[in-house]
Amino acid sequence: GNESEAAAYGKKNVDGEEEDLGKIALHICGLPKKNDKKPRTVIFTQGPKSTIVACEGKVTEYVVEALPSDQLVDTNGAGDAFVGGFLAQMVLGKDMEDCVKCGHWAARYIIQQSGTTLAGPCEYSG
């Protein structure tokens, strides 16, 4: 996950905050941006812990479905897989919950593989 980067950012830029990732995400959402037509969305993944999404002044946590430890093979590529799944739904116009669900699905899929190669076709049917 990227929770350690969020905590480091919070420590330096959000009054020393290192634990309240929702507060840190809201702070980042409020930073200036060039494109004012769309709101900034901040996402913090935390491995097996809930994914935190902040957008338009609201923080939402999305639970990550537990994976039995005997199915965990390799965590390399989990974050990239999450981003790929998330964006795949975003470009289709899906809502935030669907985007996060697909991101979770993709990360869950890849951590059950050795390395970042796929054993076969990978089909999301969320």
Secondary structure, 3 states (H helix, E strand, C coil): CCHHHHHHHHHHHCCCCCCCHHHHHHHHHCCCCCCCCCCCEEEEEECCEEEEEEECCEEEEECCCCCCHHHCCCCCCHHHHHHHHHHHHHCCCCCHHHHHHHHHHHHHHHCCCCCCCCCCCCCCCC
